[in-house]
Amino acid sequence: MTWRCCFFLCFWPLLLVGCSSGPAKQAVTGTVELDGTPLAEGDITFLPQAAGGRPGGGRIRGGSFATELENGTYSVKVTAMKNVPLGPGEPSVSGEKEKLVSIIPARYNEKTELTLVVEGPTTKGFQLRSK
């Protein structure tokens, strides 16, 4: 076996692995406030607007989030829930005294108006209003 053949057999797989890793991801960090107060806990989801893009997201803790996304334009969904007491006469499934409700308006999740453009490492603040 010649040295060229050995070189080809040893290094060709490494070149293929390096080429197949997909598009580069960028660090995306930021903050989320609801009515001027950092959102204590929740989730943030980034949905690519272009076909074939990969979604991403993560947890919001103490008003901050961090994730990695490919370059592109994303629709942004923010969700957060809290327990509230059941109203008088409100039925419960199995004796619960509380129910879980969303504290984020639909315009920031199911019917989101939020977008984010990623063209490299990105930092973004989202100021949400409950009304």
Backbone as CSV, one residue per row, in Angstrom:
resi,resn,N_x,N_y,N_z,CA_x,CA_y,CA_z,C_x,C_y,C_z
1,MET,0.852,-1.166,0.000,0.000,0.000,0.000,0.904,1.237,0.000
2,THR,0.633,2.151,-0.888,1.471,3.340,-0.981,1.067,4.347,0.074
3,TRP,1.905,5.328,0.303,1.610,6.364,1.307,0.404,7.201,0.879
4,ARG,0.214,7.367,-0.430,-0.945,8.137,-0.898,-2.251,7.423,-0.564
5,CYS,-2.263,6.150,-0.772,-3.454,5.363,-0.472,-3.736,5.413,1.033
6,CYS,-2.707,5.265,1.840,-2.852,5.332,3.293,-3.378,6.712,3.717
7,PHE,-2.829,7.768,3.147,-3.270,9.134,3.448,-4.756,9.292,3.112
8,PHE,-5.130,8.829,1.923,-6.519,8.938,1.475,-7.462,8.197,2.421
9,LEU,-7.110,6.976,2.786,-7.963,6.163,3.653,-8.079,6.738,5.064
10,CYS,-7.016,7.383,5.541,-7.023,7.917,6.901,-7.702,9.281,7.006
11,PHE,-7.507,10.151,6.023,-7.972,11.523,6.156,-9.263,11.834,5.404
12,TRP,-9.659,11.051,4.441,-10.898,11.304,3.712,-12.110,11.284,4.640
13,PRO,-12.235,10.307,5.555,-13.382,10.328,6.468,-13.423,11.598,7.333
14,LEU,-12.276,12.110,7.724,-12.248,13.332,8.528,-12.777,14.523,7.731
15,LEU,-12.455,14.582,6.456,-12.964,15.664,5.618,-14.481,15.573,5.475
16,LEU,-15.007,14.370,5.331,-16.444,14.195,5.210,-17.166,14.614,6.485
17,VAL,-16.624,14.265,7.633,-17.237,14.642,8.905,-17.249,16.155,9.038
18,GLY,-16.176,16.810,8.697,-16.105,18.263,8.777,-17.079,18.942,7.839
19,CYS,-17.359,18.356,6.714,-18.266,18.958,5.734,-19.726,18.675,6.031
20,SER,-20.021,17.696,6.854,-21.411,17.315,7.056,-21.994,17.837,8.360
21,SER,-21.344,18.770,9.011,-21.823,19.226,10.312,-23.004,20.193,10.195
22,GLY,-23.347,20.659,9.018,-24.490,21.546,8.837,-24.109,23.001,9.011
23,PRO,-25.099,23.882,8.867,-24.833,25.316,8.992,-24.335,25.682,10.396
24,ALA,-23.497,26.695,10.448,-22.966,27.153,11.725,-24.076,27.736,12.584
25,LYS,-23.983,27.500,13.870,-24.947,28.075,14.803,-24.315,29.271,15.499
26,GLN,-25.158,30.243,15.801,-24.721,31.482,16.452,-25.264,31.519,17.879
27,ALA,-24.497,32.113,18.784,-24.970,32.316,20.152,-26.064,33.379,20.130
28,VAL,-27.193,33.056,20.730,-28.314,33.994,20.831,-28.666,34.101,22.311
29,THR,-28.557,35.300,22.848,-28.873,35.547,24.248,-29.816,36.726,24.340
30,GLY,-30.465,36.864,25.489,-31.335,38.012,25.635,-32.129,37.995,26.917
31,THR,-33.074,38.930,26.962,-33.929,39.092,28.126,-35.388,39.129,27.692
32,VAL,-36.259,38.768,28.632,-37.701,38.842,28.410,-38.319,39.512,29.633
33,GLU,-39.045,40.605,29.388,-39.756,41.307,30.452,-41.251,41.273,30.160
34,LEU,-42.037,41.165,31.220,-43.489,41.262,31.116,-43.917,42.448,31.965
35,ASP,-44.470,43.455,31.320,-44.896,44.689,31.989,-43.749,45.327,32.780
36,GLY,-42.558,45.315,32.205,-41.406,45.967,32.816,-40.668,45.162,33.862
37,THR,-41.119,43.936,34.137,-40.485,43.079,35.140,-39.905,41.848,34.445
38,PRO,-38.653,41.456,34.781,-38.090,40.246,34.170,-39.001,39.037,34.399
39,LEU,-39.232,38.275,33.343,-40.064,37.076,33.431,-39.310,36.027,34.249
40,ALA,-39.880,35.636,35.390,-39.191,34.721,36.302,-38.880,33.377,35.645
41,GLU,-39.888,32.766,35.025,-39.713,31.470,34.378,-40.615,31.378,33.169
42,GLY,-40.144,30.682,32.158,-40.944,30.464,30.962,-40.125,29.756,29.912
43,ASP,-40.647,29.737,28.714,-39.976,29.107,27.577,-39.999,30.065,26.399
44,ILE,-38.942,30.015,25.592,-38.874,30.805,24.372,-38.562,29.855,23.228
45,THR,-39.302,29.995,22.128,-39.154,29.127,20.967,-38.926,29.990,19.733
46,PHE,-37.961,29.591,18.911,-37.640,30.297,17.676,-37.978,29.376,16.506
47,LEU,-38.945,29.808,15.685,-39.384,29.013,14.538,-38.909,29.682,13.257
48,PRO,-38.100,28.970,12.440,-37.568,29.585,11.224,-38.677,29.937,10.244
49,GLN,-38.566,31.112,9.626,-39.554,31.524,8.628,-39.236,30.934,7.260
50,ALA,-37.988,30.526,7.034,-37.595,29.910,5.763,-37.767,28.397,5.844
51,ALA,-38.192,27.818,4.754,-38.338,26.362,4.687,-36.982,25.699,4.897
52,GLY,-36.980,24.612,5.627,-35.759,23.851,5.843,-34.932,24.320,7.027
53,GLY,-35.302,25.434,7.643,-34.562,25.910,8.808,-34.878,25.054,10.029
54,ARG,-33.987,25.114,10.999,-34.179,24.329,12.216,-34.660,25.225,13.350
55,PRO,-35.721,24.808,14.055,-36.188,25.582,15.196,-35.227,25.458,16.370
56,GLY,-35.378,26.333,17.327,-34.558,26.288,18.531,-35.308,26.930,19.672
57,GLY,-34.670,27.002,20.801,-35.303,27.636,21.944,-34.661,27.210,23.236
58,GLY,-35.309,27.576,24.324,-34.788,27.222,25.626,-35.628,27.792,26.743
59,ARG,-35.126,27.651,27.947,-35.799,28.128,29.144,-35.461,29.592,29.386
60,ILE,-36.425,30.290,29.953,-36.222,31.650,30.447,-36.157,31.525,31.965
61,ARG,-35.072,32.029,32.541,-34.915,32.007,34.002,-34.423,33.372,34.444
62,GLY,-35.122,33.950,35.388,-34.725,35.259,35.880,-34.712,36.318,34.798
63,GLY,-35.566,36.150,33.791,-35.667,37.119,32.711,-34.658,36.944,31.601
64,SER,-33.805,35.919,31.662,-32.748,35.732,30.652,-32.868,34.382,29.955
65,PHE,-32.383,34.338,28.709,-32.322,33.088,27.958,-31.021,33.040,27.163
66,ALA,-30.639,31.829,26.781,-29.465,31.622,25.926,-29.698,30.355,25.112
67,THR,-29.368,30.418,23.825,-29.508,29.266,22.937,-28.555,29.447,21.766
68,GLU,-28.612,28.562,20.810,-27.842,28.670,19.569,-28.788,28.461,18.400
69,LEU,-28.656,29.322,17.378,-29.506,29.249,16.193,-28.670,29.451,14.937
70,GLU,-29.152,28.904,13.836,-28.543,29.176,12.537,-28.931,30.589,12.107
71,ASN,-28.159,31.189,11.209,-28.525,32.499,10.670,-29.883,32.395,9.980
72,GLY,-30.692,33.441,10.116,-32.000,33.457,9.477,-32.977,34.320,10.247
73,THR,-34.218,34.332,9.766,-35.289,35.085,10.405,-36.229,34.101,11.085
74,TYR,-36.610,34.421,12.315,-37.408,33.521,13.141,-38.647,34.222,13.678
75,SER,-39.742,33.476,13.785,-40.884,33.886,14.581,-40.578,33.443,16.005
76,VAL,-40.916,34.293,16.974,-40.560,34.026,18.366,-41.831,33.816,19.178
77,LYS,-41.863,32.730,19.950,-42.995,32.442,20.829,-42.500,32.385,22.271
78,VAL,-43.209,33.089,23.146,-42.877,33.097,24.571,-44.070,32.526,25.325
79,THR,-43.813,31.555,26.206,-44.873,30.974,27.020,-44.444,30.967,28.484
80,ALA,-45.405,31.167,29.359,-45.201,31.082,30.808,-46.556,30.817,31.449
81,MET,-46.565,30.001,32.464,-47.801,29.607,33.131,-47.705,29.898,34.627
82,LYS,-48.887,30.004,35.263,-48.929,30.089,36.720,-50.230,29.462,37.213
83,ASN,-50.209,29.047,38.469,-51.399,28.485,39.103,-52.239,29.612,39.684
84,VAL,-53.566,29.536,39.454,-54.504,30.490,40.051,-55.642,29.689,40.683
85,PRO,-56.258,30.239,41.740,-57.377,29.523,42.372,-58.561,29.383,41.419
86,LEU,-59.268,28.267,41.551,-60.501,28.081,40.797,-61.543,29.052,41.326
87,GLY,-62.361,29.562,40.430,-63.437,30.463,40.831,-64.565,29.712,41.511
88,PRO,-65.439,30.429,42.218,-66.588,29.778,42.869,-67.428,29.015,41.835
89,GLY,-67.716,27.763,42.130,-68.533,26.940,41.239,-67.800,26.426,40.011
90,GLU,-66.529,26.769,39.853,-65.755,26.295,38.690,-65.407,24.827,38.908
91,PRO,-65.758,23.970,37.946,-65.527,22.534,38.143,-64.037,22.182,38.098
92,SER,-63.689,21.167,38.879,-62.327,20.639,38.828,-62.396,19.184,38.399
93,VAL,-61.356,18.714,37.784,-61.347,17.349,37.253,-61.267,16.321,38.381
94,SER,-60.363,16.542,39.319,-60.208,15.552,40.391,-59.943,16.224,41.742
95,GLY,-60.695,17.267,42.012,-60.602,17.905,43.311,-59.541,18.992,43.443
96,GLU,-58.954,19.419,42.333,-57.945,20.475,42.415,-58.593,21.769,42.898
97,LYS,-57.792,22.610,43.516,-58.267,23.912,43.959,-57.655,25.036,43.136
98,GLU,-56.766,24.657,42.203,-56.097,25.632,41.340,-56.105,25.133,39.900
99,LYS,-55.878,26.071,38.989,-55.735,25.696,37.582,-54.510,26.432,37.028
100,LEU,-53.957,25.877,35.979,-52.784,26.450,35.320,-53.253,27.348,34.187
101,VAL,-52.800,28.614,34.179,-53.192,29.550,33.127,-51.949,30.235,32.555
102,SER,-52.069,30.641,31.303,-50.986,31.363,30.647,-50.967,32.802,31.144
103,ILE,-49.769,33.330,31.394,-49.651,34.736,31.775,-49.151,35.578,30.604
104,ILE,-48.922,34.936,29.468,-48.430,35.630,28.277,-49.560,35.708,27.250
105,PRO,-49.896,36.897,26.759,-50.959,37.024,25.750,-50.636,36.259,24.461
106,ALA,-51.697,35.853,23.761,-51.554,35.062,22.529,-50.728,35.779,21.469
107,ARG,-50.675,37.111,21.486,-49.916,37.832,20.454,-48.404,37.613,20.590
108,TYR,-47.997,36.937,21.671,-46.586,36.608,21.862,-46.326,35.103,21.790
109,ASN,-47.368,34.296,21.511,-47.143,32.852,21.352,-47.992,32.289,20.210
110,GLU,-49.237,31.850,20.415,-49.997,31.247,19.315,-50.137,32.165,18.105
111,LYS,-50.325,33.463,18.337,-50.480,34.444,17.255,-49.336,35.453,17.313
112,THR,-48.132,34.943,17.423,-46.981,35.805,17.711,-46.773,36.940,16.707
113,GLU,-46.399,38.073,17.250,-46.006,39.251,16.466,-44.493,39.459,16.553
114,LEU,-43.814,38.609,17.314,-42.387,38.774,17.575,-41.545,38.096,16.503
115,THR,-40.462,38.754,16.098,-39.507,38.158,15.165,-38.087,38.435,15.649
116,LEU,-37.159,37.656,15.136,-35.743,37.832,15.431,-34.946,37.505,14.177
117,VAL,-34.000,38.380,13.826,-33.091,38.125,12.711,-31.725,37.799,13.297
118,VAL,-31.191,36.640,12.917,-29.874,36.200,13.380,-28.916,36.275,12.209
119,GLU,-27.859,37.075,12.363,-26.813,37.211,11.333,-25.448,37.192,11.994
120,GLY,-25.282,36.340,12.965,-24.076,36.285,13.776,-24.510,36.239,15.229
121,PRO,-23.565,36.278,16.164,-23.950,36.297,17.576,-24.941,37.441,17.823
122,THR,-26.025,37.136,18.534,-27.140,38.076,18.661,-27.580,38.202,20.113
123,THR,-27.853,39.435,20.525,-28.465,39.706,21.826,-29.730,40.518,21.586
124,LYS,-30.830,40.097,22.225,-32.123,40.751,21.971,-32.928,40.824,23.268
125,GLY,-33.564,41.948,23.488,-34.478,42.107,24.605,-35.914,42.156,24.104
126,PHE,-36.790,41.391,24.726,-38.203,41.390,24.374,-38.987,42.002,25.530
127,GLN,-39.700,43.097,25.258,-40.540,43.753,26.260,-41.998,43.450,25.917
128,LEU,-42.610,42.585,26.731,-43.970,42.143,26.490,-44.933,42.910,27.401
129,ARG,-46.149,43.098,26.920,-47.196,43.784,27.686,-48.369,42.820,27.857
130,SER,-48.912,42.731,29.066,-50.016,41.806,29.322,-51.344,42.355,28.803
131,LYS,-51.409,43.651,28.540,-52.664,44.241,28.029,-52.444,44.962,26.745
